[in-house]
Amino acid sequence: MLFRRRQRQDLLARLRVALWPRRSWGRSFRYYAKRIPRLSGSPRAIAAGVAAGVFASFTPFIGLHFIIGFVIAFLVGGNLIAAALGTAVGNPITFPFIWAATHRVGSIVLGQGESVAPTVESASLWSLRSFDALVPIFGPMIVGAIPLGGVCALAVYAGVFHSVRAFKRMRSERLAARRRQRTVTAEDMGNG
């Protein structure tokens, strides 16, 4: 195969790369910043897809972010690839902050205050008890994910929409200038 590794990576190395980028987070961010405007589709569809992925990243359902992002992107007419790229907002560095914020906002919205703050002992409930024991933790996180995810998705939508629109406009102007240059060159060669 053309792009196969010479030496196969072991499970631990693949897991490390899945959780932490090989080079740096900055390089990964620059990759996404250059990749998103080049997607096919209208600026609105691309921005809606990225916003759907960002919103999905705020939900506490790890492992379902792609599916949630795809469903939301499909419903709002967004680009599915952009939705997948938008879910990169949820990563091992940002998840603790997202979860703490969604739980805090959800607790405030539900009127629970500080009474049901998650503790270290909560982790033991995951394996010993039923889903009912997790509702005091996940309930506020789900409720808090809606306003926080919505605000972040709207902000990301605006930024991505304007940047993709500007990129596509500059790209079309550059291509038109190249076509004009080729036409002028062809005419000069025909006259010479």
N, C-alpha and C positions, 0 to 999 in steps of 0.2 A: 504494500500500500504506500502511496506517495507521502502522506503526512504522519506516518506512524513513528513512534519513538524507537530509537535503537535499543535502549534499555527500558524495559517496562517499569513504571513506578509502582512502588508498593502501596498498600492501602493507606498507611499513615501519611505518606507524601501527598497522595491525591486528596485526602481529607484536609491537610494543611492548606493546600492551594485553594480548595473550595471555600475555606473559612477566611483565608488571608491572601491577598493578591501576591503574586510572585515578585513583582517589582516594587510597587508602592501604591497607596491609595490615590495619590495625586495623579499618577500615570493612568490609573483606571478611570478617574474622573475625566481627565483630558480625552481619553478614548471615547467615552460616552458623549462628551460635549462635541466631538467631531463626528461621531457616528449618527447621532439623532437627526441633525439637519439634512443628512444625505439620504434619509429614508424616502421611499417613494410614497407619494400621497400629498394631499393638501396640507398647508400649515395647520389648519384647524384640526384635521384628522390626526396628525402627528402629535399636536399639543394635547388633544383629548386622550389619546392613548397613553402618553406619558403621565398625565394627570390621573388616569384610572389606575395605573401601576403604583403611583405614589399613594393614592388613597388606599389601595389594597395593602400596602406595606404597613399601614397604621393599624390594621386589624390584628388581633392576637392569634390568628390561625396560621401558624407557621406550617409551611408545606402546601398551603392552598393559595398563597399570594398570587402565583401565576394564573391559576384558574379564576380567582376572584377578579384579578386585573383584566383577564380576557373577557369575562362576562360583562363587566362594567364597560370596557372599551367597545364591545359589540353593541351594547345597548345605546351608547351615546354616539356611535359611528366613528369610533377612534381606530387608530392603526394598532393591530395586535402586536406587532414587533415592538412598537414604541411602548406598549403596555408592559411587555416583558422587560424592556430596558428601564422603565420607570420603577419597577419593583426593586431595583438595585438600591433605592433609598433605604430599604430595610436590609441591614447587614449586621454582622456581629458587633460593630462599633456603635451603630445607632439604635439597635434594638433596646438596650437597657434604658436609654433616654426616652424612646418612644413609649415603651411600656410604662415607665414611671409617670410620664405625662398623661397618657391615656387613662391610667388608673386614677390619678389625682383628679382630672377633669370629670371623669365618670362618677367618682365618689361625690364630687361637689354637685353635679347635675342630679344625682339620685338622692342627695341630702344625707349621705352617710358620713360625711366629714372624715375624720381620722380613725373612726371606730373599727373599720374593717381593712386596715392597711395590711398588705401581705407581709408575712414574716418568713424566716428561714425554715420554720417548722412546716410551712405550707407545702414544701417540696415533698415531704414524706406522705402527705395526703394523696398525692398523685398516684402512688402505687398501692396505698392501703385502703382507700375509700373510693366511693363511686363518684360520678360526675357531679353529684349534688354538693360535694365538699369543695369543688372548684368554682362553683357559681359565685360565691362572694368575691372571688378574685377576678374571674373572667367577665362577670356581669358588668362591673364598672369599666373594665377595659374596652368592652364592646361599645358601651354607651359613649365613652370618652373618645373612641376612635372616630366617631362620626363627625363631631365638630372640628377636632384637630386635623383629621385627614382631609376634611372638606376645605378648610382654610389653606392648608399646605398644597392641596391639589389645585385650588384656584390660583394661588401664587405661582405655582410651577406652570400651570396652563398659560398664564399671561406671559411669563418669561420665555417659555419655549415657543409660543405662537409668534411673538415678535422676532425672536432670533431666527427661527426657521423661515419666516417670511422675508426677512432681510437677506439671509443667506441665499434663498432661491432667487430673489430679485437680482442680487449681485452676480450670481452664477449665470442667469439668463442674459444679463447685460454683457458679461464677459464672453459668452458663447456668440452673441450677436456681433460683438466687435471682431471676434475671430472670423466669423462668416464674411463680414464686410471686408476684412483684410484679405481673405482668400479671393473674394470677388475682384478686388482691386488688383491683386497680384496676377490673377488669371487674365484680366483685361490688359494689363501691362505686357504680359507675355504674348498675348494675341496681337497686340499692336506693334510689338518689337520685332 
